[in-house]
Amino acid sequence: MKFSQQNARIRPYKRNLSNVRPDPDGSLGGGYDPEDIAEAGEEVTHSFIKVLPGFKANRWSPSLKVVSWVGGIVAVVAAAGLVKWLGWA
């Protein structure tokens, strides 16, 4: 494609682009102001976030750790007793 043909195709777009003016406040256009967003609806944060950030433990969390350790020890002792009772060791 020759330069003159390409320039002829681009000319209408350049004409439309020259009509576009930036906002006087310097924004890029579109979007909402922060104060409009803050007042634009119902507060739903507490519907989705129930506890403080980084907080996951519940009431039973320490107890579950103790039970898992004790259960592991009991399982090893029971397995050793079974091996001895069967005469495998």
ChimeraX attribute file (.defattr): number of C-alpha atoms within 10 A of each C-alpha:
attribute: neighborCount
match mode: 1-to-1
recipient: residues
	/A:1	5
	/A:2	6
	/A:3	8
	/A:4	9
	/A:5	9
	/A:6	10
	/A:7	11
	/A:8	10
	/A:9	11
	/A:10	11
	/A:11	11
	/A:12	10
	/A:13	10
	/A:14	11
	/A:15	10
	/A:16	9
	/A:17	10
	/A:18	8
	/A:19	8
	/A:20	8
	/A:21	7
	/A:22	10
	/A:23	9
	/A:24	7
	/A:25	7
	/A:26	7
	/A:27	9
	/A:28	9
	/A:29	9
	/A:30	6
	/A:31	8
	/A:32	8
	/A:33	8
	/A:34	9
	/A:35	8
	/A:36	9
	/A:37	10
	/A:38	10
	/A:39	9
	/A:40	9
	/A:41	8
	/A:42	7
	/A:43	9
	/A:44	8
	/A:45	8
	/A:46	8
	/A:47	7
	/A:48	7
	/A:49	9
	/A:50	9
	/A:51	9
	/A:52	7
	/A:53	7
	/A:54	6
	/A:55	8
	/A:56	8
	/A:57	8
	/A:58	7
	/A:59	7
	/A:60	8
	/A:61	10
	/A:62	10
	/A:63	9
	/A:64	11
	/A:65	11
	/A:66	11
	/A:67	11
	/A:68	11
	/A:69	11
	/A:70	11
	/A:71	12
	/A:72	12
	/A:73	12
	/A:74	12
	/A:75	12
	/A:76	11
	/A:77	12
	/A:78	12
	/A:79	12
	/A:80	14
	/A:81	12
	/A:82	13
	/A:83	12
	/A:84	11
	/A:85	10
	/A:86	9
	/A:87	8
	/A:88	8
	/A:89	8
